Amino acid sequence: MVKNVKIDGKRIRSDYELEVYNQITKLLPEGATVEYEPEKIPYTTTHVYVPDFKVTMPDGTVWYCEAKGNGLSFNAQARAKMVAVKAQNPDLDIRLVFYRDGKISGSKRKKDGSLYLQSLWAQRNNFTYAITKVLKEWFR
């Protein structure tokens, strides 16, 4: 494994990257340049979100309801998906009903000893939510 080999001030990640770099530099025509990890290029992937329930009110307004189990099933991947869906569809009204106000999986106790709970995650990410039962006021 490559140790402390740097290109453009960045530590190279593998022997193979170094090998490819060396091949490129040998073949590089005069006046051409090569840079190692020169920039960050954002990309997105396409996924499809299938909400658990779609509620259409008598006035035509629509909201979606997602039933979420205990804290373990609401893992980092599920949370990231919900944030991405909301960010890419800001006009959708997505509401979460948690089975209980479970601890966020993988989270550590806060300095005050309290847990990072699903309700706090929902608040921080601007989701309307309920614990255990759908709220009557959602239908008004």
Summary of the structure (lengths in Angstrom):
residues: 140
radius of gyration: 23.9
end to end distance: 63.5
largest distance: 72.5
contacts: 296
relative contact order: 0.12
helix: 26%
strand: 19%
